[in-house]
Amino acid sequence: MKLNAPKKQVWWIALILAALGVVGRFVDIPVVTEYSFWFLLVGYILLFLGTFLKGF
């Protein structure tokens, strides 16, 4: 299995989603706090797909 580096845009979006998930867990942000787990999960899935799929 060959791994690829994700594109910069995918990496930044995944980082922002994961950061929102972590911050939303500890700070009360109206929409983010309620879905903080899902923000974190989607960020990591996006990073996973960017690593395993070529051109993503």
Short mmCIF file of the C-alpha atoms (twelve columns), coordinates in Angstrom:
data_MODEL
# 
_entry.id   MODEL 
# 
loop_
_atom_site.group_PDB 
_atom_site.id 
_atom_site.type_symbol 
_atom_site.label_atom_id 
_atom_site.label_alt_id 
_atom_site.label_comp_id 
_atom_site.label_asym_id 
_atom_site.label_seq_id 
_atom_site.Cartn_x 
_atom_site.Cartn_y 
_atom_site.Cartn_z 
_atom_site.pdbx_PDB_model_num 
ATOM 1  C CA . MET A 1  0.000   0.000  0.000  1 
ATOM 2  C CA . LYS A 2  1.432   3.346  -1.052 1 
ATOM 3  C CA . LEU A 3  0.650   6.384  1.048  1 
ATOM 4  C CA . ASN A 4  0.391   9.863  -0.450 1 
ATOM 5  C CA . ALA A 5  0.714   13.261 1.112  1 
ATOM 6  C CA . PRO A 6  -2.666  15.017 1.205  1 
ATOM 7  C CA . LYS A 7  -3.042  18.289 -0.669 1 
ATOM 8  C CA . LYS A 8  -2.513  21.443 1.349  1 
ATOM 9  C CA . GLN A 9  -6.193  22.414 1.175  1 
ATOM 10 C CA . VAL A 10 -7.317  19.026 2.502  1 
ATOM 11 C CA . TRP A 11 -4.726  19.149 5.275  1 
ATOM 12 C CA . TRP A 12 -5.789  22.655 6.372  1 
ATOM 13 C CA . ILE A 13 -9.498  21.800 6.325  1 
ATOM 14 C CA . ALA A 14 -8.859  18.649 8.370  1 
ATOM 15 C CA . LEU A 15 -6.728  20.620 10.830 1 
ATOM 16 C CA . ILE A 16 -9.380  23.313 11.257 1 
ATOM 17 C CA . LEU A 17 -12.157 20.756 11.775 1 
ATOM 18 C CA . ALA A 18 -10.100 18.807 14.318 1 
ATOM 19 C CA . ALA A 19 -9.142  22.009 16.155 1 
ATOM 20 C CA . LEU A 20 -12.787 23.099 16.267 1 
ATOM 21 C CA . GLY A 21 -13.700 19.703 17.682 1 
ATOM 22 C CA . VAL A 22 -11.122 19.932 20.459 1 
ATOM 23 C CA . VAL A 23 -11.875 23.563 21.320 1 
ATOM 24 C CA . GLY A 24 -15.617 22.908 21.193 1 
ATOM 25 C CA . ARG A 25 -15.185 20.201 23.815 1 
ATOM 26 C CA . PHE A 26 -13.735 22.640 26.366 1 
ATOM 27 C CA . VAL A 27 -15.214 26.019 25.372 1 
ATOM 28 C CA . ASP A 28 -18.919 26.684 24.956 1 
ATOM 29 C CA . ILE A 29 -19.372 27.610 21.285 1 
ATOM 30 C CA . PRO A 30 -23.061 27.470 20.255 1 
ATOM 31 C CA . VAL A 31 -22.987 25.080 17.257 1 
ATOM 32 C CA . VAL A 32 -19.531 23.550 17.630 1 
ATOM 33 C CA . THR A 33 -19.920 22.372 21.229 1 
ATOM 34 C CA . GLU A 34 -22.960 20.281 20.395 1 
ATOM 35 C CA . TYR A 35 -21.205 18.533 17.492 1 
ATOM 36 C CA . SER A 36 -17.577 18.612 18.670 1 
ATOM 37 C CA . PHE A 37 -17.132 14.851 18.356 1 
ATOM 38 C CA . TRP A 38 -18.392 14.914 14.762 1 
ATOM 39 C CA . PHE A 39 -16.125 17.834 13.833 1 
ATOM 40 C CA . LEU A 40 -13.154 15.871 15.129 1 
ATOM 41 C CA . LEU A 41 -14.245 12.653 13.418 1 
ATOM 42 C CA . VAL A 42 -14.838 14.312 10.027 1 
ATOM 43 C CA . GLY A 43 -11.469 16.072 10.267 1 
ATOM 44 C CA . TYR A 44 -9.625  12.810 10.847 1 
ATOM 45 C CA . ILE A 45 -11.586 10.939 8.175  1 
ATOM 46 C CA . LEU A 46 -10.745 13.691 5.698  1 
ATOM 47 C CA . LEU A 47 -7.072  13.431 6.622  1 
ATOM 48 C CA . PHE A 48 -7.237  9.634  6.281  1 
ATOM 49 C CA . LEU A 49 -8.799  9.895  2.827  1 
ATOM 50 C CA . GLY A 50 -6.242  12.499 1.789  1 
ATOM 51 C CA . THR A 51 -3.459  10.109 2.772  1 
ATOM 52 C CA . PHE A 52 -4.821  6.958  1.166  1 
ATOM 53 C CA . LEU A 53 -6.437  8.298  -2.024 1 
ATOM 54 C CA . LYS A 54 -4.189  9.661  -4.735 1 
ATOM 55 C CA . GLY A 55 -5.020  13.193 -5.831 1 
ATOM 56 C CA . PHE A 56 -7.335  13.908 -2.906 1 
# 
